[in-house]
Amino acid sequence: MRDRSRTEIEQKLLAIKITPYLAVRTAAGASLRGEAAWRFARDNQNLISLTDVQQRHLLQPNLPSYEAIVR
């Protein structure tokens, strides 16, 4: 999430039917690094739960670039 804006994260979560309240709370982790990111992840580890379908919708657009990195 550190390379994504708060707005981008909120929009992507709303697109997969996460409630606006949870999308805003989750997006609060945008741009965090190091200790702050670790604390946010620890403190919010049970904030949302994504279905397999929701996970696929989030990851699918980025798969080609992720694949290019590992090749």
Order of alpha helices (4+ residues) and beta strands (2+ residues): alpha-alpha-alpha-alpha-alpha
